[in-house]
Amino acid sequence: MAEIEIRLPKMGESVTEATITNWLKNIGDSVALDEPLVEVATDKVDNELPSEAAGTLIQILFEKDQVAQVGDVIAILSTEGGAAPAPVAPETPAEHTPIETTNIAMTQNSPTATARLTKGTDGRFYSPLVRTIAQKENINSAELSAIQGTGQDGRVTKKDILSYLETRGNEPVAAPDTAAPKAQHGNGIQIKELVVLPNSGDEIIEMDRMRKLIAEHMVMSVHVSPHVTSYVEADVTTIVKWRERMKNEFKKREGENLTYTPIFIEAVAKAIKDFPMINVSVSGTNIIKRKDINIGMAAALPSGNLIVPVIKNADRMNLNGLAKAVNELANNARNNKLKPEDIQGGTYTVTNVGTFGNVMGTPIINQPQVAILALGAIRKVPAVIETPEGDFIGIRHKMFLSHSYDHRVVDGALGGQFVRRVADYLEGFDPETAI
């Protein structure tokens, strides 16, 4: 009987692992070439993976909620049909208590227990690669639990366990504290989370996977970067009138809506070219100055969560190209069709708090970037208008721009000048612009 190994494919730059969220086929089912086989989650994006071959599914090597590394064998197909092999019950070693499949304890120098590990005593899942390294190096469960993980949900990655092995025996490893949950962030400081007891009648709602990721990312960002926010008010009357004049023609020609977002992104891209030190990341004591200008735009998902698809090389697009890119990414976000590469590689982020009727906001930086711009609601306000004939009061369309930046590397002068330059580009918008 010929067998084909189905491996977790590479799904984008920097994606090294994925969580199995749902198997679309059961043991014994026939699978056609390119037929969806399994659903996986990488970072914030859920994907269906098609089968790389046709045959009968005879073995599933990763269960739901387990994490697989890119290249791991996740399933096996038989190309000659036949009944699937009966599942083998785990052996119960003599003179030992039964081993639970979801919480397998390892004993010192016990390769058998290590090889069968799926979920450690600390509640974390371990990939086959990490388990293999632990087996080879005789790392028991208590020792493995004490390794600080930098992967998704605090999971131990290959890099984590190899880094630990470099210093193993030189430094004591503290036993995990199970008294209260702690969050590990940035420079190694542990932040103890509050344990809140519900009152009678309270409803307890468990966070979904994405909300957990967002919460962890936001806490990490505030912990890592000292946030400062600068505000500028921009007069966008010319832009409002231009859009009113152009939107129907654009809709008729392109079949899509013309929003303000591409205009704002164009202004941000121009300002980044003027102030390239906004387009950086921090790695230790090094500043990485990005060559490309990849602007992320926060978009709402049907679940109410936010995701940040990225417009790559935004500075190289004209306004029409930006409008098409914005609409495509926004539609894919709403329909849960974003690909892993669609949310990677961002160097600066824009979020539109005006969508919710907010005048301004203090956005949290999307790490590893160093700045983020919040766009407030456009409002009609009375304003002083200066003319050669004198000043007078008129009705203008205005909005606030809120620029949060990492004060480790972006000083107030740079952060303030940048957001002022964005406002200057918006106020100087050419009403004769073609699209």
N, C-alpha and C positions, 0 to 999 in steps of 0.2 A: 504494500500500500504506500503510494507516494504521499509525502506530507510537505506542506508549504508553510513556512513561518511568516506570519504577518507582524511586521514591526511598526513601532510608532514612528511615523515619518517626521522629517524636519518641517516645521510649520511656520517658519519665519526667522528672521535674524534675532539672535539672542534668546530664542525659545529653546530651553533645554529639557523641559519636563511638561507633563500634562496630567490632569486628573481625569480618570475614567468616570463619566457621569451617568452613562446608560449604555447597555448593550442592546443593539437593535435586532440581534439574532440570538437564538438559544442553541445549546449543544444539540447536534443532530440536524439542524436546519441547513438547507441548501443555500449557498451564497453565490450570486452571479458576479462576474467581473464588473467593477465600478459600482456595485450596489452598496448603499450605506450599511456599514457594519457596526460602528460604535460611535457614540457621542463623547467628546472630550472637551475639557475646559483648559485654556491656557491664559493665565493672567485674568483678563476680563472678558475674553471672547470664547463663546461656545461654538464648536465645530462638529460637523458630521464627517467621519472619515470613511471613504469608499474602500471596498475590498480590492486588494491588488491582484487577486486571482479568483478563479471560480472553483467551487468545491463544496465539501460538507464541513461545517464547523465541528471539530472534534475536541477542542480544548480551549478554555479561556484561562489565561494566566494572570490576569489582573481583574479583581472584582470591582464593583462600583465603589467610588470614593477613594480608591487606591491611586497612588501617583506612579507614573511610569516615566522613565527617562527616554529622550529621543534615541532611537535605535534598539530599545528593548523589544523583545518578542512578546506581544500581548495576546496572541491567539495562534492556533494551528488549524489549518484546513487539510482535509484529505481530498485528493483529486480523483480517488477511485470509489468514492461513496462508502457504503458499509456502515454498520452501526458504530456509534461513538463508544469509546471505552468507558466502562463503568467507573464512576469516581472512586478513588482509593481513600478509605478512611485513614486519618492520621493515626500512627502508632502511638500507643500509650506505654512509655517506658516502664519496665518493672520497677517496683518500689518507689514510684513517683506518683504524684497526684495527676489526674487528667489535665491535659493542656487545652485551654480554650483557643479556638482558631482566631479570635479577634484580639486576644491579649496574651500572647505567648511569652513566657518568661524565659530568659536565657541564663544559663549557669556558666561560671568561669570555665574557659577551655572546653566549651561544648559546641563543636561545629554543627552537630545535628540540629540543635535548638536554634542556632543562629541562622542556618539556612532556611528554616521554616518560618522565620519571623515575618509577619505581615503588619502587625501593629504593636508597638512597644509598650512597656509598662507605664510610660509617661503619656500614652494616648496618641502619640505621633505615628504616622505611617512612614515606613522606610522603603526606599526604592531597592530593587534587586541589586543594583550596583553597590549601594551603601551597605546592604546586608552582606554581600560577598566580601567587601573590604573588612567589615566587622568580623566575619568568620575567619578570614585569613590572619587578622591581627589579634584574634582572641579577645575582642572587646565584648564584655558582658552587658546585660541590659541596663544596669545602674550606670555604668560608665558611658554607654551610648546616650542615655537619657540626659546626661549632664553636658553633652556637647551642645553648644549654642548654634542653632540652625538659622541660616539666612534665607532659606527657600520659602516657598509659599506656605502660609500658616505656620511659620517657624520650623519647617521641615529641614532635616539635615541633608545637605547636598554633598556631592563628591568633594568639592573644594573644602567644605567645612570639616569633613572627617580627615582629609589629607592634611589640612592645616593643624588639626588637633594632634595627629600622629607625629608631626614634626617636633612638637613640644611635649609629647607624652612622657611622663616620668620626670620632667624637669619642673613642672608646676603642678600643684595640687588642683584637682578638679572638684568643685563644690557639688555636693549632692543636690538634686533638684528639690526646690521648696514647693511642696504640694499644699501648704497651708492656705495660700491665696494666689490667684492668678497674677502673673507678672508679664509685662510687655518688655521686650528687648529692643532697644533702638540705638541707632547712631553709634556713639562712642562707647557703648557697653554698659551704660547706666540702666539699671532695671527700675521700671516704673510700676509700682504696685497698683493694680486696678481695684476699684471699690467693689465690694460685694453688697449688693442692694437686695434687701428682703421685700417681697411684695406684701401689700396690705390686702385685707379681705376684699374680694371683688375685683382686684386688679387683673388685667389681662396680660399674660406673658407671651410675647411674640419673638420667636427666634429669628435672628438676622439671616437673610439668605446669603449665599456664598459671595455674591458681588458686594453686598453691603459690608460684610466682614472685611473684604479686601480694601474697600474704600476707607473704612474706619481705621484700619491698620496703617494705610498709606498717609492719611491725614495726620494722625498722631505722630508718625515718624517725621513728616515734613516740618511740623511745628517744633518738634524736638531738635531736629538737625539745623534748621535755618532760623536765625533771628529775623522775624518779619518786620518790615517797615512799609507803610502805605502812603503814597502821595496822591493827591486829588487835583484834577484839572476840569474845568467846565468848558465845553466846546460848543460853539454855535454851528449847528448842522442844517440851518435853514436851506442853504443851497442844495444840499444832498437830498433833503426831503422833497423839495420841489422837483428836482431832476428825476427822482424815482417815480413820483406821481405821474410825470410826463412820459416815462419810458416803460413802466411796468406792464401795461396792456400790450404794447407792441412786442415786448420780450416774451410775454406769455403766449401770444399768438404765434410767434416765430419759433420758439424753442420748446413750447409745451411745458414750461416750468415757471415757477414764481421767481421774481427778482426781489431778493431781500436786501437788507442793509449789510448783512454779514460780509459779503465779498468786498464791499467798499471799505469796511473797517479793517479787514485783513490786509488789503492792499496798503492802507496807511501804515499799519504796523510793520509790514515788510520793508517799506521805504525807511521808516524810522530805525529799524534794526541795522540797515545798511549804513545809516549815519552814525549809529552808536553800537558797533559790533560787540562791545564788552557786555552788552545785555544778553547776547546769544552765546552764553558760556555754561559750563558745568564745573562743579568742584569735586576733586578726588583727592582727599587728604589735604596736603598743602599745595597741590597743583591745580591750576586753572586750565580747563580744556576749552579752547576757543573754537567754536563750531564753524566749519566752512559752509555748510548748507543752512538755509533758513527754512525750517520745517515748522509750520504753525499749527498747533492743536486747537481745536474748537470744541468746547464742552457741549455735548448733546444729550438730550433726555431720552431715556429708554422707556418702553411701555410699563416697566416695573416701577418707574419713578426714580430709579438710580440714574446717575450720570456716567457718561463715558466720553473719552476724548479722542476722537479720530483725528488724524494728522494730514494736513495738506503739505505734501513734500515739495520743496523748492518753490515756495509761494512767490518769491521775488522774481521768478522767471515767467510767471503767468500774467496775461493781461486780465482785464476786468471780466471779460466774457469767460475765460478759462477758469478764473476763480469762482464765478457764479456756478458753473457746471460742477466743479469739484465740491463746492459746499453743498449743493443740492444732492449730489450722489452719495456723499458720506452721511448726510443727515437722514436720507431715506434708508440707507443700509443700516444705520443705527436703530431707527424706529422699527425696522423689520427683522432685526437680529441677524443681519447678513454680513456684518463686518468680518474681515479676515484679520488674522494676527498682525500682519504687516501694516494694516490700516491704523493701528493704534500705537505703533512703535516709531522711534526715531524723532519724536518731537523735540524742538529746541526752545520753543516759547509757546505759551498758551493764552488763549482769549476765551473768556466766559461772559455770556450775555445775561446779567442779572435783571436787565430791563424786561426780559421776557416774562418775568413774574411780577412786573409792576414795581420793581425796586428802583429807587433813585440812584443808589450807589451801594457798594459792598466792600468788604475787606477779604478778598479771595486768598486761599491758601495755595502756596507754590506747589506746582506739580513736579515733584522730584524726578530726575536729578537736574531739572532746570533751575534757574535762579530768579525768575520773574514771571508774573502773570498779570493780565489786564482784565478788569471787570468793566463791562459796558453797561451803563445805567439806562433807564427809560428815557426816551425822547419826549420832552414836554414843551408845550407852548407857555412861554413866560414873558412878562414885560421886561424890556431891556433898554438900556441907553444906547442909542445909535449915533455914532459920530459921523458928521458929514462936513464938507468944506463950508457949507452954509450955516453950520451950527449943530448942536446936539438936540435930539428929540427922543421921546419914548415910543417904542414900537413893539409889536408882537414877534418874537423869534422862537425858533425851535432849538432847544438846548439839551445837552446831556452831560452827565458827569462821567469821567474816566477815572477809575480807581486802580492804581498801579502798586501791587505788592512785590517786594523784592528782598533778596537775601542780603542782609546788611554785612555779612562776612566779606563779600566781594563787590557789592553794589552800594556805593555811598549815596547820600541824599542828593548830591549834585547830579550824578549820573541818572539815578532813578527819576528825579524830578524833571530833568531836561528831556529825558526820553519821552515821558508821557506828554510833556508840553509839545514836543515835536510831532507826536501822533495827532494831537489836537490841531496843530498848525496845518498838517496835511489835510485833515478833514475840513477845516474852515477854508482852505484854499482850493477845494475841489472845483474842477472846471465844469461849469454847467453845460458846456458844449461837448462833453465826453460822449463818444459813441460806444455802443455795446451791441 
